Amino acid sequence: MKKTIIPFILCACIQVVSAQTSFDSSVALVPQQGNIIMASTIVKIENLGININSDLPELRPTISADGNLLFFICQNHPANTKYRSVPNSQDIWYSKRDSLGIWSEARHMRYPMNSTHYNAVYWISPDNNRILLRGAFTEGAFLGKGVSMSHLQPDSTWSAPDMLYIKNYEKYDKGRQSGATMAHDGQTLLLYMTPERGSPDNDLYVCFLTADGSWTEPKTLGKTINLPEYDEMTPYLAADGVTLYFSSNRPGGLGDNDIWMTKKLDKTWQKWSDPVNLGSPINTEDWDAFFTLDAGGEYAYLSTNLDTYGQSDIVRVKLLEKEKPDPVVLVSGNVYNAKTKQPLSASLLYETLPDGVEAGNAVSNPSDGAFKIVLPYDKNYLIRATADKFFAQSENLNLDSLTKAGYKEIHKDLYLFPIEIGQVVRLNNVFFDFDKWDLRPESFVELDRVVKLLVENPAIEIEMSAHTDSKGSDEYNFTLSDNRAKSVRDYILFKGIAESKIISQGYGETKPVATNDTDDGRQLNRRVEFKILKN
């Protein structure tokens, strides 16, 4: 970003976040150019450099889950949409970090991302394919208060933002300030708003995505978070879905608003651990807000006026262990057409097993099919992609078997099979106990998708087959596989599918797809799949 010196008048509704060099007054500290040396621990504030920061105010950073894409506000830049007509115009700028950790020169986002005099990105999805924006828009036209979503398009531009419909939203947003963020699951929205007209104090609320795409009425986060006559704002829910950071001027802070941390104790969103002040250098005697993290939870990104190029800069600070969220797994991959191996634009869904409860959603990049999702440890997940006229081969991730050692990245590609005669689809999440053919409960989520396929496509007829590896006799393997195929068929018939639409067949070890000389090969050969016979 090119530096530009411009007379600056601070907008009454926007305040600059700052940082200082003391961490804990009870410990002997040696400040050194923004570093805090405390015993063997160094708390360092790292300026992101001149490609992002200038002599103008840079505010409200929003970092992607992988830490490589940054959105922020630059105030009063000559390139801003309303620069000449509105004092203190605020527009969205962005920068990308390369493999060497170098940030590109910040670029101004085009219309309609920047249209009003106060623009901001509130959240970017882990897949980097969706952004949550300040303001309510319809097909890019600004309507007023609210939040809107924009999607990445095949030409790498962003779609015109469209508002999220939140039930009774106007009942809660009656103040001068409001804002939002979203959980990485894509189905939990956090808001800060002032429910009483004329009050300077915000409260924190949560909304949930419904089946029709709208959002539930805002629900308060409860008395532990929302203290009477104090200001709670700028929430950020970490990738673990449990650890919440927010800004508040509640008692116990260092001055004005500070960043506080708390953890969700149950699924009601009403019970939280007692909020803990993060202390300096994250907090200062001034107004501190707009705290954000990457999925690894190691670095916090914020604004500061300490040792800046001008008025306010974007910086990052490495968190202490006690300040970090719980570790998560970042799953990345691409969605492909299983027949052509070409990338596909698709919607993604992930569910917990064995209960089949939806845990989150995502979308793949429209140009290369790339996606990213963030998953907490201690659960097993089914992941699948969906697109019109395709059937998804779901993948199973057993994260409860992984040691919770820290942040981890996993690559997992997803495949969609065209619905056409002769297509064979492997069902990865159909399970039996050893040497048995009774279906285990975690199989039902997968088989219910086959039921849905048959219901939505009345002309389809399929063969359900089961296969074994080469261990055991031919007769034993045939009997086991045939009984397993029949068990699957029986389940589908029990769900109301006509007998004429599905036959079953066990093939034993006669149709291997891999070698039987290795454990991995034998595992691939032990499978259940179906073939489309008629469409």
Secondary structure, DSSP 4 states (H G I P E B T S, - for coil): -----------TT-------S---TTS--EEETTEEEETTEEEEEEE--TTT--SSBEEEEEE-TTS-EEEEEEES-TTSTTTTTSTT-EEEEEEEB-TTSPBPPPEEPPTTTS-SSB--EEEE-TTSSEEEEEEEEETTEEEEEEEEEEEB-TTSPBPPPEE--BTTGGGT--SS--EEEE-TTSSEEEEEE-SSTT----EEEEEEB-TTS-BPPPEE--TTTS-TTS-EEEEEE-TTSSEEEEEE--TTSSSSSEEEEEEB-STTS--BPPPEE--TTTS-SS-----EE-TT-SEEEEEE-SS-SSSBEEEEEEPPGGGS---EEEEEEEEEETTT--B---EEEEEEETT--EEEEEE--TTT-EEEEEEESS-EEEEEEE-TTEEEE-EEEEGGGS---S-EEEE--EEEEE--TT-EEE-TT--B-TT--PBPGGGHHHHHHHHHHHHH-TT-EEEEEEE--SSS-HHHHHHHHHHHHHHHHHHHHHTT--GGGEEEEE-TTSS-SS-SSSHHHHHHHSEEEEEEEE-
